[in-house]
Amino acid sequence: MPALIEIERLTKRFGSFTAVDDVSFAVDRGEVVGFLGPNGAGKSTTMKMLAGFVTPSAGTARVCGHDVVDEPVAVKRCLGYLPEGAPTYPEMTVSGFLGFVARVRGYRGSEAEDRVARAMRLTSLEGVRLQPIETLSKGFKRRVGLAQTLLHDPPALVMDEPTDGLDPNQKHEVRELIRAMAPEKAIVISTHILEEVGAVCTRAVIIARGRVVVDATPRELEAPGKTLDEVFRELTLGSAREPALAATEAA
Amino acid sequence: MGATLAVARRELAGYFATPVAYVFIVIFLVLSGALTFTLGGFFARGQADLQPFFNFVPWLFLFLVPAITMRLWAEERRLGTIELLLTLPIAQWQAVLGKFLAAWAFCAIALALTFPLWITVNLLGDPDNGVILAGYAGCLLVAGAYLAVGAALSALTKNQVIAFVLAVAVCFVFAAAGSPVVTEFLSQRIPVLAEVARQLSVTERFGGFQRGVIALRDIVFFASFIGFWLFANAVAVDHRKAD
Protein backbone atom coordinates (compact mmCIF):
# COMPACT_ATOMS: atom_id res chain seq x y z
CA MET A 1 0.00 0.00 0.00
CA PRO A 2 1.41 3.43 -0.88
CA ALA A 3 2.13 5.93 1.89
CA LEU A 4 -0.64 8.36 2.88
CA ILE A 5 1.42 11.37 1.88
CA GLU A 6 3.80 11.07 -1.06
CA ILE A 7 5.80 14.00 -2.36
CA GLU A 8 7.49 13.40 -5.69
CA ARG A 9 10.09 15.78 -7.11
CA LEU A 10 7.95 18.73 -6.04
CA THR A 11 9.21 22.05 -7.39
CA LYS A 12 7.90 25.61 -7.14
CA ARG A 13 9.41 28.57 -8.96
CA PHE A 14 8.41 32.19 -8.47
CA GLY A 15 9.87 33.90 -11.51
CA SER A 16 13.58 33.10 -11.47
CA PHE A 17 13.54 32.20 -7.77
CA THR A 18 13.15 28.51 -6.93
CA ALA A 19 11.42 28.27 -3.57
CA VAL A 20 11.08 24.49 -3.53
CA ASP A 21 13.58 22.50 -5.54
CA ASP A 22 12.95 18.84 -6.35
CA VAL A 23 11.68 17.78 -2.94
CA SER A 24 10.69 14.14 -2.44
CA PHE A 25 9.67 12.22 0.66
CA ALA A 26 6.83 10.03 1.86
CA VAL A 27 4.97 9.84 5.14
CA ASP A 28 3.27 6.65 6.22
CA ARG A 29 0.54 6.01 8.74
CA GLY A 30 2.02 6.17 12.26
CA GLU A 31 4.77 8.58 11.29
CA VAL A 32 5.19 12.13 12.53
CA VAL A 33 7.57 14.00 10.28
CA GLY A 34 9.15 17.18 11.59
CA PHE A 35 9.73 19.49 8.66
CA LEU A 36 12.61 21.77 9.57
CA GLY A 37 14.51 24.55 7.97
CA PRO A 38 15.41 28.22 8.35
CA ASN A 39 12.89 30.90 7.44
CA GLY A 40 12.41 31.09 3.69
CA ALA A 41 13.71 27.58 3.11
CA GLY A 42 10.48 26.54 1.39
CA LYS A 43 8.66 24.76 4.24
CA SER A 44 5.42 26.70 3.97
CA THR A 45 5.42 26.63 0.17
CA THR A 46 5.80 22.83 0.22
CA MET A 47 2.94 22.53 2.68
CA LYS A 48 0.76 24.89 0.64
CA MET A 49 1.33 22.71 -2.40
CA LEU A 50 0.36 19.62 -0.36
CA ALA A 51 -2.86 21.36 0.66
CA GLY A 52 -3.68 22.36 -2.92
CA PHE A 53 -3.33 26.09 -2.26
CA VAL A 54 -0.25 26.64 -4.41
CA THR A 55 0.08 24.89 -7.75
CA PRO A 56 3.43 23.09 -8.23
CA SER A 57 5.66 24.22 -11.13
CA ALA A 58 6.87 20.65 -11.56
CA GLY A 59 6.52 17.31 -9.81
CA THR A 60 3.51 16.34 -7.80
CA ALA A 61 2.24 15.08 -4.47
CA ARG A 62 -0.39 12.55 -3.50
CA VAL A 63 -2.46 12.47 -0.35
CA CYS A 64 -4.35 9.21 0.32
CA GLY A 65 -3.56 8.28 -3.27
CA HIS A 66 -5.15 11.43 -4.76
CA ASP A 67 -3.05 13.74 -6.88
CA VAL A 68 -2.96 17.36 -5.61
CA VAL A 69 -3.08 18.77 -9.14
CA ASP A 70 -5.66 16.46 -10.72
CA GLU A 71 -8.00 15.80 -7.79
CA PRO A 72 -7.64 18.78 -5.44
CA VAL A 73 -11.07 18.39 -3.84
CA ALA A 74 -10.48 14.70 -3.02
CA VAL A 75 -7.13 15.65 -1.45
CA LYS A 76 -8.72 18.39 0.65
CA ARG A 77 -11.37 15.97 1.87
CA CYS A 78 -8.87 13.56 3.45
CA LEU A 79 -6.34 16.14 4.59
CA GLY A 80 -6.38 18.26 7.72
CA TYR A 81 -4.41 21.43 6.95
CA LEU A 82 -3.41 24.11 9.41
CA PRO A 83 -2.17 27.16 7.47
CA GLU A 84 0.66 29.24 8.89
CA GLY A 85 -0.70 31.57 11.57
CA ALA A 86 -3.92 29.51 11.86
CA PRO A 87 -6.18 32.07 10.15
CA THR A 88 -9.83 32.20 11.24
CA TYR A 89 -12.74 34.60 10.74
CA PRO A 90 -12.42 37.04 13.66
CA GLU A 91 -16.07 38.10 13.90
CA MET A 92 -17.41 34.54 14.20
CA THR A 93 -17.89 32.66 17.44
CA VAL A 94 -15.86 29.50 18.00
CA SER A 95 -18.85 27.20 17.54
CA GLY A 96 -20.15 29.27 14.61
CA PHE A 97 -16.80 28.98 12.85
CA LEU A 98 -16.48 25.25 13.44
CA GLY A 99 -20.10 24.77 12.38
CA PHE A 100 -19.29 26.55 9.12
CA VAL A 101 -16.30 24.27 8.50
CA ALA A 102 -18.49 21.24 9.28
CA ARG A 103 -21.16 22.34 6.78
CA VAL A 104 -18.61 23.04 4.05
CA ARG A 105 -17.21 19.57 4.71
CA GLY A 106 -20.68 18.17 4.08
CA TYR A 107 -21.78 17.28 7.62
CA ARG A 108 -25.40 18.05 8.51
CA GLY A 109 -27.60 18.09 11.60
CA SER A 110 -26.56 15.99 14.57
CA GLU A 111 -23.44 14.67 12.83
CA ALA A 112 -22.19 18.23 12.34
CA GLU A 113 -22.90 18.98 16.01
CA ASP A 114 -21.07 15.85 17.12
CA ARG A 115 -18.06 16.69 14.95
CA VAL A 116 -17.88 20.24 16.31
CA ALA A 117 -18.28 19.03 19.90
CA ARG A 118 -15.55 16.43 19.44
CA ALA A 119 -13.13 18.93 17.87
CA MET A 120 -13.76 21.39 20.71
CA ARG A 121 -13.20 18.65 23.29
CA LEU A 122 -9.90 17.60 21.69
CA THR A 123 -8.61 21.17 21.80
CA SER A 124 -10.25 22.17 25.13
CA LEU A 125 -12.36 24.93 23.60
CA GLU A 126 -15.70 24.17 25.29
CA GLY A 127 -15.30 27.06 27.72
CA VAL A 128 -15.14 29.69 24.98
CA ARG A 129 -17.51 28.16 22.43
CA LEU A 130 -19.78 31.22 22.24
CA GLN A 131 -17.04 33.87 22.25
CA PRO A 132 -16.13 35.75 19.08
CA ILE A 133 -12.73 34.53 17.94
CA GLU A 134 -11.29 38.08 17.87
CA THR A 135 -11.76 38.34 21.67
CA LEU A 136 -9.67 35.23 22.34
CA SER A 137 -6.01 35.06 23.32
CA LYS A 138 -3.39 33.92 20.84
CA GLY A 139 -3.26 30.43 22.35
CA PHE A 140 -7.01 29.97 22.02
CA LYS A 141 -7.01 31.29 18.45
CA ARG A 142 -4.34 28.75 17.56
CA ARG A 143 -6.45 26.02 19.11
CA VAL A 144 -9.50 27.10 17.07
CA GLY A 145 -7.34 26.59 13.97
CA LEU A 146 -6.30 23.17 15.26
CA ALA A 147 -9.92 22.24 15.94
CA GLN A 148 -10.76 23.14 12.34
CA THR A 149 -7.90 20.91 11.16
CA LEU A 150 -9.09 17.91 13.19
CA LEU A 151 -12.84 18.32 12.67
CA HIS A 152 -13.23 15.65 9.99
CA ASP A 153 -10.78 13.24 11.68
CA PRO A 154 -8.51 13.19 8.61
CA PRO A 155 -6.08 10.32 7.96
CA ALA A 156 -3.39 12.82 6.90
CA LEU A 157 -2.44 15.99 8.76
CA VAL A 158 -0.27 18.86 7.57
CA MET A 159 0.34 21.58 10.13
CA ASP A 160 2.42 24.67 9.57
CA GLU A 161 3.95 25.68 12.91
CA PRO A 162 1.18 24.35 15.12
CA THR A 163 2.83 25.48 18.36
CA ASP A 164 4.06 28.91 17.25
CA GLY A 165 3.12 31.60 19.75
CA LEU A 166 1.89 29.23 22.44
CA ASP A 167 3.09 29.27 26.03
CA PRO A 168 5.02 26.22 27.34
CA ASN A 169 1.89 24.59 28.81
CA GLN A 170 -0.06 25.01 25.60
CA LYS A 171 2.87 23.69 23.59
CA HIS A 172 2.90 20.66 25.81
CA GLU A 173 -0.84 20.12 25.27
CA VAL A 174 -0.54 20.35 21.50
CA ARG A 175 2.37 17.91 21.51
CA GLU A 176 0.39 15.48 23.64
CA LEU A 177 -2.49 15.79 21.18
CA ILE A 178 -0.21 15.08 18.23
CA ARG A 179 1.38 12.14 20.02
CA ALA A 180 -2.04 10.69 20.86
CA MET A 181 -3.18 10.91 17.23
CA ALA A 182 0.10 9.69 15.76
CA PRO A 183 -0.52 5.90 15.63
CA GLU A 184 -3.38 6.07 13.13
CA LYS A 185 -2.40 9.11 11.08
CA ALA A 186 0.31 10.39 8.79
CA ILE A 187 1.42 13.76 10.18
CA VAL A 188 3.73 16.49 8.90
CA ILE A 189 4.50 19.44 11.16
CA SER A 190 6.82 22.29 10.39
CA THR A 191 8.63 23.95 13.24
CA HIS A 192 11.59 26.09 14.25
CA ILE A 193 11.77 24.50 17.64
CA LEU A 194 14.26 21.68 17.59
CA GLU A 195 13.28 20.22 20.96
CA GLU A 196 9.88 19.59 19.42
CA VAL A 197 11.42 17.21 16.93
CA GLY A 198 12.85 15.06 19.69
CA ALA A 199 9.58 15.30 21.62
CA VAL A 200 7.04 14.26 19.01
CA CYS A 201 8.60 13.37 15.69
CA THR A 202 9.58 9.95 14.42
CA ARG A 203 11.50 11.49 11.54
CA ALA A 204 13.07 14.81 10.68
CA VAL A 205 13.29 16.25 7.18
CA ILE A 206 15.52 19.30 7.01
CA ILE A 207 15.34 21.59 4.03
CA ALA A 208 17.52 24.54 3.08
CA ARG A 209 17.16 26.79 0.05
CA GLY A 210 14.35 24.60 -1.25
CA ARG A 211 16.27 21.31 -1.14
CA VAL A 212 16.06 18.40 1.26
CA VAL A 213 19.43 18.16 3.03
CA VAL A 214 18.59 15.48 5.59
CA ASP A 215 15.89 12.85 6.02
CA ALA A 216 16.62 10.85 9.21
CA THR A 217 15.30 9.95 12.64
CA PRO A 218 16.01 12.47 15.39
CA ARG A 219 18.33 9.93 17.04
CA GLU A 220 20.39 9.46 13.90
CA LEU A 221 20.78 13.21 13.64
CA GLU A 222 22.15 13.55 17.14
CA ALA A 223 24.31 10.43 16.93
CA PRO A 224 27.80 11.83 16.27
CA GLY A 225 27.91 13.43 19.74
CA LYS A 226 26.42 16.77 18.70
CA THR A 227 23.21 18.47 19.75
CA LEU A 228 20.36 18.85 17.30
CA ASP A 229 21.02 22.59 17.33
CA GLU A 230 24.57 22.17 16.08
CA VAL A 231 23.56 19.71 13.40
CA PHE A 232 20.83 22.03 12.20
CA ARG A 233 23.18 25.01 11.99
CA GLU A 234 25.82 23.00 10.14
CA LEU A 235 23.36 21.64 7.61
CA THR A 236 21.47 24.82 6.87
CA LEU A 237 24.24 27.38 7.16
CA GLY A 238 27.12 25.29 5.82
CA SER A 239 26.93 26.13 2.17
CA ALA A 240 24.96 29.36 2.62
CA ARG A 241 27.97 30.95 4.31
CA GLU A 242 30.16 30.63 1.27
CA PRO A 243 28.39 33.17 -0.96
CA ALA A 244 28.16 35.54 2.01
CA LEU A 245 31.91 35.24 2.63
CA ALA A 246 32.65 35.69 -1.02
CA ALA A 247 30.59 38.88 -1.00
CA THR A 248 32.55 40.31 1.96
CA GLU A 249 35.85 39.49 0.34
CA ALA A 250 34.80 41.15 -2.88
CA ALA A 251 33.83 44.28 -0.93
CA MET B 1 -24.54 23.01 -3.65
CA GLY B 2 -24.50 22.49 0.12
CA ALA B 3 -20.97 23.85 0.39
CA THR B 4 -21.84 26.87 -1.79
CA LEU B 5 -24.76 27.69 0.49
CA ALA B 6 -22.59 27.21 3.58
CA VAL B 7 -20.16 29.79 2.20
CA ALA B 8 -23.03 32.13 1.31
CA ARG B 9 -24.59 31.77 4.74
CA ARG B 10 -21.33 32.53 6.53
CA GLU B 11 -20.70 35.55 4.35
CA LEU B 12 -24.19 36.96 4.83
CA ALA B 13 -23.99 36.47 8.60
CA GLY B 14 -20.63 38.24 8.42
CA TYR B 15 -22.27 41.41 7.06
CA PHE B 16 -24.61 41.56 10.02
CA ALA B 17 -21.89 40.72 12.55
CA THR B 18 -20.20 44.03 11.74
CA PRO B 19 -21.70 47.53 11.34
CA VAL B 20 -21.23 47.25 7.54
CA ALA B 21 -24.74 45.91 6.98
CA TYR B 22 -26.53 48.49 9.10
CA VAL B 23 -24.58 51.45 7.77
CA PHE B 24 -25.20 50.31 4.21
CA ILE B 25 -28.92 49.75 4.68
CA VAL B 26 -29.49 53.01 6.53
CA ILE B 27 -27.55 55.08 4.01
CA PHE B 28 -29.26 53.37 1.10
CA LEU B 29 -32.74 53.93 2.54
CA VAL B 30 -32.06 57.56 3.51
CA LEU B 31 -30.52 58.46 0.15
CA SER B 32 -33.07 56.64 -1.98
CA GLY B 33 -35.93 58.17 0.01
CA ALA B 34 -34.49 61.66 0.03
CA LEU B 35 -33.68 61.65 -3.69
CA THR B 36 -37.10 60.25 -4.59
CA PHE B 37 -38.96 62.97 -2.72
CA THR B 38 -36.71 65.94 -3.50
CA LEU B 39 -34.95 65.68 -6.87
CA GLY B 40 -37.36 63.03 -8.10
CA GLY B 41 -40.39 65.19 -7.38
CA PHE B 42 -42.40 62.26 -6.10
CA PHE B 43 -45.42 64.42 -5.17
CA ALA B 44 -45.06 67.17 -7.74
CA ARG B 45 -45.33 64.72 -10.63
CA GLY B 46 -48.88 63.89 -9.59
CA GLN B 47 -48.50 60.28 -10.69
CA ALA B 48 -48.79 57.20 -8.53
CA ASP B 49 -45.71 55.25 -9.56
CA LEU B 50 -42.15 54.63 -8.41
CA GLN B 51 -40.35 56.07 -11.47
CA PRO B 52 -38.54 58.75 -9.43
CA PHE B 53 -37.23 56.02 -7.11
CA PHE B 54 -36.13 53.68 -9.91
CA ASN B 55 -34.36 56.56 -11.68
CA PHE B 56 -31.90 56.88 -8.81
CA VAL B 57 -31.34 53.27 -7.78
CA PRO B 58 -28.73 52.35 -10.46
CA TRP B 59 -26.72 55.48 -9.61
CA LEU B 60 -26.92 54.85 -5.87
CA PHE B 61 -25.84 51.25 -6.42
CA LEU B 62 -22.90 52.51 -8.43
CA PHE B 63 -21.35 53.81 -5.21
CA LEU B 64 -22.88 51.53 -2.61
CA VAL B 65 -22.46 48.12 -4.24
CA PRO B 66 -18.65 48.44 -4.55
CA ALA B 67 -18.68 49.22 -0.82
CA ILE B 68 -20.09 45.73 -0.24
CA THR B 69 -17.86 43.94 -2.69
CA MET B 70 -14.58 45.64 -1.81
CA ARG B 71 -14.12 43.41 1.24
CA LEU B 72 -15.34 40.21 -0.40
CA TRP B 73 -11.92 38.83 -1.39
CA ALA B 74 -9.61 41.62 -0.29
CA GLU B 75 -10.52 40.95 3.33
CA GLU B 76 -9.92 37.19 3.00
CA ARG B 77 -6.53 37.96 1.55
CA ARG B 78 -5.65 40.41 4.32
CA LEU B 79 -6.70 38.03 7.10
CA GLY B 80 -5.10 35.03 5.39
CA THR B 81 -8.42 33.18 5.59
CA ILE B 82 -8.34 32.74 1.82
CA GLU B 83 -5.87 29.94 2.50
CA LEU B 84 -8.34 28.34 4.87
CA LEU B 85 -11.31 28.77 2.54
CA LEU B 86 -9.52 27.40 -0.51
CA THR B 87 -8.07 24.40 1.30
CA LEU B 88 -11.53 23.27 2.37
CA PRO B 89 -12.93 20.60 0.03
CA ILE B 90 -14.80 22.93 -2.32
CA ALA B 91 -14.15 23.87 -5.91
CA GLN B 92 -13.11 27.47 -6.49
CA TRP B 93 -16.28 28.30 -8.39
CA GLN B 94 -18.29 27.23 -5.35
CA ALA B 95 -16.48 29.75 -3.18
CA VAL B 96 -16.92 32.45 -5.85
CA LEU B 97 -20.62 31.69 -6.29
CA GLY B 98 -21.26 31.46 -2.56
CA LYS B 99 -19.78 34.88 -1.92
CA PHE B 100 -21.66 36.42 -4.82
CA LEU B 101 -24.99 34.93 -3.69
CA ALA B 102 -24.46 36.29 -0.18
CA ALA B 103 -23.80 39.80 -1.47
CA TRP B 104 -26.79 39.57 -3.80
CA ALA B 105 -29.09 38.38 -1.03
CA PHE B 106 -27.89 41.33 1.02
CA CYS B 107 -28.80 43.77 -1.76
CA ALA B 108 -32.20 42.08 -2.04
CA ILE B 109 -32.75 42.69 1.67
CA ALA B 110 -31.83 46.37 1.28
CA LEU B 111 -34.19 46.71 -1.70
CA ALA B 112 -37.00 44.91 0.12
CA LEU B 113 -36.70 47.42 2.95
CA THR B 114 -37.83 50.20 0.62
CA PHE B 115 -41.35 48.71 0.88
CA PRO B 116 -42.75 51.83 2.62
CA LEU B 117 -42.41 53.63 -0.74
CA TRP B 118 -44.51 50.95 -2.37
CA ILE B 119 -47.14 51.19 0.39
CA THR B 120 -47.15 54.97 0.00
CA VAL B 121 -47.92 54.95 -3.73
CA ASN B 122 -50.61 52.34 -3.19
CA LEU B 123 -52.25 54.49 -0.54
CA LEU B 124 -52.02 57.66 -2.62
CA GLY B 125 -53.28 56.25 -5.88
CA ASP B 126 -53.72 53.22 -8.01
CA PRO B 127 -50.30 52.36 -9.47
CA ASP B 128 -49.55 49.53 -11.87
CA ASN B 129 -47.97 47.07 -9.44
CA GLY B 130 -46.74 44.91 -12.31
CA VAL B 131 -44.55 47.77 -13.52
CA ILE B 132 -43.28 48.30 -9.98
CA LEU B 133 -42.44 44.62 -9.64
CA ALA B 134 -40.57 44.67 -12.95
CA GLY B 135 -38.70 47.76 -11.72
CA TYR B 136 -37.61 45.95 -8.56
CA ALA B 137 -36.53 42.93 -10.60
CA GLY B 138 -34.47 45.29 -12.76
CA CYS B 139 -32.87 46.88 -9.67
CA LEU B 140 -31.90 43.45 -8.42
CA LEU B 141 -30.29 42.58 -11.76
CA VAL B 142 -28.38 45.87 -11.83
CA ALA B 143 -27.16 45.13 -8.31
CA GLY B 144 -26.11 41.64 -9.44
CA ALA B 145 -24.20 43.06 -12.41
CA TYR B 146 -22.31 45.60 -10.25
CA LEU B 147 -21.68 42.96 -7.58
CA ALA B 148 -20.14 40.58 -10.10
CA VAL B 149 -17.83 43.35 -11.36
CA GLY B 150 -16.89 44.43 -7.83
CA ALA B 151 -16.27 40.90 -6.59
CA ALA B 152 -13.96 40.10 -9.51
CA LEU B 153 -11.94 43.29 -8.94
CA SER B 154 -11.77 42.61 -5.20
CA ALA B 155 -10.06 39.31 -5.98
CA LEU B 156 -7.21 41.20 -7.64
CA THR B 157 -6.03 43.15 -4.63
CA LYS B 158 -5.38 42.98 -0.92
CA ASN B 159 -6.26 46.64 -0.57
CA GLN B 160 -9.92 47.44 -0.03
CA VAL B 161 -9.62 51.06 -1.15
CA ILE B 162 -8.16 49.98 -4.49
CA ALA B 163 -10.91 47.37 -4.83
CA PHE B 164 -13.54 50.05 -4.19
CA VAL B 165 -12.17 52.67 -6.58
CA LEU B 166 -11.63 50.16 -9.39
CA ALA B 167 -15.13 48.77 -8.97
CA VAL B 168 -16.75 52.22 -9.05
CA ALA B 169 -14.76 53.12 -12.16
CA VAL B 170 -15.60 49.94 -14.08
CA CYS B 171 -19.27 49.99 -13.01
CA PHE B 172 -19.45 53.63 -14.09
CA VAL B 173 -18.28 52.68 -17.57
CA PHE B 174 -21.14 50.20 -17.89
CA ALA B 175 -23.63 52.61 -16.32
CA ALA B 176 -22.69 55.59 -18.50
CA ALA B 177 -22.20 53.68 -21.75
CA GLY B 178 -25.83 54.22 -22.73
CA SER B 179 -26.07 57.88 -21.72
CA PRO B 180 -26.66 60.46 -24.48
CA VAL B 181 -23.28 62.10 -23.83
CA VAL B 182 -21.41 58.90 -24.64
CA THR B 183 -23.59 57.64 -27.48
CA GLU B 184 -23.68 61.01 -29.25
CA PHE B 185 -19.94 61.40 -28.92
CA LEU B 186 -19.41 57.93 -30.33
CA SER B 187 -21.99 58.14 -33.11
CA GLN B 188 -20.28 61.25 -34.48
CA ARG B 189 -16.89 59.61 -34.55
CA ILE B 190 -17.18 55.81 -34.43
CA PRO B 191 -20.84 54.98 -35.19
CA VAL B 192 -20.32 51.23 -34.82
CA LEU B 193 -19.18 51.60 -31.24
CA ALA B 194 -22.16 53.76 -30.30
CA GLU B 195 -24.51 50.82 -30.77
CA VAL B 196 -22.13 48.46 -28.94
CA ALA B 197 -21.95 50.89 -26.02
CA ARG B 198 -25.72 51.08 -25.86
CA GLN B 199 -26.02 47.31 -25.93
CA LEU B 200 -23.53 46.91 -23.11
CA SER B 201 -25.05 49.61 -20.93
CA VAL B 202 -26.50 48.36 -17.70
CA THR B 203 -28.72 51.44 -17.27
CA GLU B 204 -30.03 51.16 -20.83
CA ARG B 205 -31.11 47.56 -20.12
CA PHE B 206 -32.60 48.65 -16.83
CA GLY B 207 -34.77 51.19 -18.66
CA GLY B 208 -36.89 48.36 -20.08
CA PHE B 209 -37.61 46.93 -16.66
CA GLN B 210 -38.41 50.41 -15.38
CA ARG B 211 -41.14 50.71 -18.03
CA GLY B 212 -42.51 47.35 -16.98
CA VAL B 213 -41.07 45.37 -19.88
CA ILE B 214 -39.26 42.19 -18.96
CA ALA B 215 -37.59 41.18 -22.21
CA LEU B 216 -35.83 37.86 -22.60
CA ARG B 217 -32.82 39.47 -24.26
CA ASP B 218 -32.33 41.81 -21.31
CA ILE B 219 -32.43 38.86 -18.92
CA VAL B 220 -29.96 37.01 -21.13
CA PHE B 221 -27.76 40.12 -21.10
CA PHE B 222 -27.69 40.33 -17.30
CA ALA B 223 -27.20 36.57 -16.92
CA SER B 224 -24.24 36.52 -19.30
CA PHE B 225 -22.82 39.75 -17.85
CA ILE B 226 -22.89 38.28 -14.34
CA GLY B 227 -21.63 34.92 -15.62
CA PHE B 228 -18.70 36.53 -17.39
CA TRP B 229 -17.57 38.51 -14.34
CA LEU B 230 -17.98 35.52 -12.02
CA PHE B 231 -15.78 33.53 -14.39
CA ALA B 232 -13.23 36.37 -14.32
CA ASN B 233 -13.50 36.28 -10.54
CA ALA B 234 -12.68 32.56 -10.41
CA VAL B 235 -9.71 33.08 -12.74
CA ALA B 236 -8.45 35.98 -10.62
CA VAL B 237 -8.77 33.97 -7.41
CA ASP B 238 -6.96 31.05 -8.97
CA HIS B 239 -4.05 33.13 -10.25
CA ARG B 240 -3.58 35.48 -7.35
CA LYS B 241 -4.61 33.32 -4.40
CA ALA B 242 -1.16 32.68 -3.01
CA ASP B 243 0.31 36.16 -3.54
Interface residues (C-beta under 8 A of the other chain):
Chain A: K48 A51 G52 F53 V54 V73 A74 K76 R77 L79 Y81 P83 E84 G85 P87 T88 Y89 P90 E91 M92 G96 F100 V101 R103 V104 R105 G106 R108 P132 Q148
Chain B: G2 A3 A6 V7 R9 R10 A13 G14 A17 T18 L79 G80 T81 E83 L84 L86 T87 L88 P89 I90 A91 K241 A242
